[in-house]
Amino acid sequence: MAKRPKLTLLQYHEAMDRAFLFGDNLDRHLLQHPVCKLDKEFGTLIEEATDKIYAAYQLAGHRQTTIIFP
């Protein structure tokens, strides 16, 4: 069985950046859209997805600190 490569600080930083950009795009371009505001079921699903993206952002930040301060 092949060894899994260790993830680097830079890789976590890059993942955080991508998660932030994706979450920001969801917020600006979809959550603020009238369909999300008026169709509560649709809006709730998009809001949950956005929350998950930001949770992943937070997790990547936490994991990044475990590399810096093991």
FENTAZI-V337177 format. One line per field, one symbol per residue. phi: phi as a letter, one per 30 degrees, with the letter a starting at -180 (. if undefined). psi: psi as a letter, one per 20 degrees, with the letter a starting at -180 (. if undefined). A space follows every 50 residues. Layout:
# FENTAZI-V337177
phi: ???
psi: ???
This chain:
# FENTAZI-V337177
phi: .ddddddcedddddddeddddddddeddcbdddedddccddddddddddd ddddddedddddddddddbd
psi: pqqpqqqrgggggghgggggggggggggighiqhghhhnhgghgghgggg hgghhhggghgghhhhggm.
